[in-house]
Amino acid sequence: MQGVCVKVAAVCFSGLLLSGCLAFGDIDRRATSFDEGVGSFQNRAILLNLARASLKEPMVFVSVGSTNAVGLEDFRASVPSFAEGPNINSSAHAFTFSPGGSTFLDNQTSTNTQMNVFSTHDFYLGMMEPLTLDEINLLLHQGYERELVFYLTIAKAKITPLGPDLKPNGPPKYIYNDPDGDAANYEEFAGHVQLAMEAGLTTDVAVEARSGESEQADSVIAAAPAPGGAKGGVEFVVKAEKKPGPSVVECLDPALQSTNGRKFLGGLK
């Protein structure tokens, strides 16, 4: 009798231990694993769409929606049946035990994730809209390479000839970020992107709005002189919506400038 009680108590105690692991030990690890899995999925999805775009195939955009995690512990134990009486056997009046019934301990966990496919009109309408300065500023300050962000977000550059006094001297022209187009035009565009890297071109948030800001639809991300000491300049243009309060502005960060960039900019002062 005493041995049976000890076994039953041990089984009950094991159930409590399992429930403690389920309630306190698994949830944090599972949540962290899920977070890491979503990050890995986003990276793979971006690379997959880049591969589709390079092959002129339609891109598919999928997001991770709601996640439901379920933990279940089920412990069932039945009391053994026994019989007592003078007719148990002919040799002695004793107790007999029967372990009938069902006894088991079950511990289950599951996670259900809902995936959403972006294929609505509003989604593709948003995809086709130009990026704002706020969105470009977010990309530049999230750890992505500036050169990568420039190539992905700048569609064209406006070149303005400058005179000896660094004032406009002639009509501007545009160069385009089109590797499949005119080779000389794209090579000139790549040269200006390299110049922007050397000069430390980036964005920042201004506490106060700049005086005399126009409400034009085309907003200049940044302006920089022409490479190699040539006369002229470049303006990187995007669509931007003016909003009240602090605004994102272009700037040349000295901390990002190369030695050649600092010498070049110093010669313009």
N, C-alpha and C positions, 0 to 999 in steps of 0.2 A: 504494500500500500504506500509506504513512504517513498519507494523508488519511483512509483508512478506519479506521485504528486510532484517530485523533483523534476521529472521530465516535462510535465505539463507547465510548471512554472518557468522552465528554461525556454520552452517554445513561446510562451507569452512574452517573456523578456526579449527574445529575439525579434518578435514582432514590433515591440516598442523601439528597438534600435533601428530597424528598417524604416519605420515611420519617421524617426528623427532625421535619418539621412535624406529621406524624400522631402521633408519639409524644410530642412536647413542646408543640406550639403549639395543637392543637385541643382536647385533652381538657379543659383548664381553662376555655376559653371555652364549650365545649359544656355542661359541668357548670353553669356560671353561668347560661347561657341556659335550661337545664332548670329550675333553681331559680326563676328569675324567671317562667318559664311556669307552674310549679305555683302560685306565689302569685297570678298573674293568674287562673288557673283557679278557685282557691278563692273569690276575690272574686266572680267571675261566677256560680259555683254558688250562693253565698249569696243573691245578688240574684235569681237565677232561682227559688229556692225561696220567697223572700219574695213574688215576683210570683204564684207558684202558690197560696200560702197566702191572699193577698188575694182571689183568685178562687175560693176554696174548692175548689181542685184538689189531688190527692194530691202530696206532695213526694217527690222522688227524691234519694237521697244516694249520691254516687259519690266514690271516693278513687283517688288515683294509687298503684299498687302498685310492684312492682319494675321497674327499668329496666335494660335490657341494651344497651350501646353496643359496636359492632363496627367496627374499622378494618382494612382489608385493602389491601395493596399487592402487586401482582403484576408482576414484570418478567421478560420472556422475550426472549432474543436467540439467534439461531442464527449459526454461523460460515458465511460465504459459501463456496460450493464453487468449486473452480478445477481447471483441467486443464492439463497440461504434456506436451509431446511433439513429435515431428517431424511428426506428421500434423494439427496444429491448422489450419494454412493453408499455402498454397504460397509465401507471401512471406517469412515469418519464423517462427522458433521463439520463441513468446512465451507469456505467461500470459493466461488468460481467467478472469474472475471472474463468478460467477452469484449474485445476492442471494436465492437460493431459501430456503425455510423461512419461519418467522414470527418477527417481532420486534415487541414492543409493550410499553407501560408502562401499567399500570392502577392507579388509586388510588381506593378506594371506602370510604365510611363510612356507617353506618346506626345508627339508634336505635330499639329496640322498647320500648314502654311497655305495661304491663299495668294495666288499669282494674278496680277492684273495685266492685261494686254492693252497698250495705248493705241487705239485705232480710230479715235473719234475725230470729227471735223475740227473741234476746238483745239485738240492736241496738235494736229498738223498745222493749224493756223498759227499757233504759238511757236512751232518749230521754224516756220518760215519768216518770223519777224526778226529784224536785226537785234543784236545784243545791245543792251544799254551800257553806259559807263559803269553803273553800279555792278552789273554782272561781270564785266571785264575786271573791275577792281577786285571782286571776290575771287576770280580765277588766279589773278596775279598774287594774291596774298594767301592762297591755300597751299603753296608749296610747289605748284607747277612751274616748269621752266618758262621764263619770260619769252624766249625765242619761240617755243612751242605755242604759247598763247597768242603771240603776234601773228604767226602764220595761220592759226586757226580762226582768228577773229577779224583780221584786217583784210578787206576785199580789194581795196585800192588805196593808192597814195597820191596825193596832189603835190606836184612839183611846181614851185614858184621861183622863177629866175630872180636873182638878187644882184643889185649893183654894188659898187665899191662901198657905198654907205649902208649896205645890208638892207636896203629898201627894195620892194618889188620893182623889177625892171623887165617887164614883158608879160605876156599872157601865160597863165599856168597850164600845165598838162597833167594827165593822169597816167600812172603806171599801175598795172593790175597784178594781183596775186593769182596768176593762171599758169601753172607749169606746162599745160598743154597748148598754150597760146604762143604768141611771138616770143622767141627765145631771148632776144635782146631786151625786150620789155620786162620779162620776168627776171632776167639777170640784174637789171637795174633795180627792180623791186627788192630782190634779195640783198643787194648791196646796201640799200637804205635800212633794211631790217637789221643788218649787221652793225650799221652805224648807230641805230637806236640802242643796240645791246652795249656797244662801246661807251655811249654817252650816258648810260644808266637810266634809260627811259622807263618809267613806271607810272603808277597812279597812286593817289592818296586822297584822303577825305579832308576837305577844307572846312574849318569851323564856321567861317562866314562866307557867304556867296560872293563871288568876285563882282566888282562894280562894272556896269556896262555890259553884262552878259546879254547876248541876244537870245531870242526864242526861236532860233532857226532850227529846222528839222535835222540838217546835217551838223553834227557836233564834232569838233576837232578833239581827238584823243591827245595828240601831242604834235609839236612842231620841232623839227631839227634841221640843222644845216646839211648841205649836200656833202657826200663823202669825198675824201681825198683833197679837201681844200678847194673843190670846184665851186663856182658861183651857183647859187640856187639853194633851195630848201625843200623840205618835205613836210606835209601835214597828213597825219593818219586820221581818216574820217570814218565815223560811224553814225548811225541814227541814235538819238538820245532824246529822252523826254525830260524837260526841266521840271524839277520838283522843289517845293519850298524847303527851307532848312539846310543842313549841311549838304554839300555837293561834292561829287568826286571830280578831281581835277588831275591834269597831267603834270608831271614833274620830272626833273632829271636828278636822280638820287646820287649824291657824291659817293656813297658807300658802294654803289653798284658800278661805278665808272672804272674803266680800265685806265692804265697809264697813258696810252695813246689818246683815249677819249678825253681825259683831263687836259692834256696838252692842246688838243684841238679846240676844246671849248674855251680854254684860257686865251688862245690866240684871237678869239672873236670878241673879247671884252675891250 
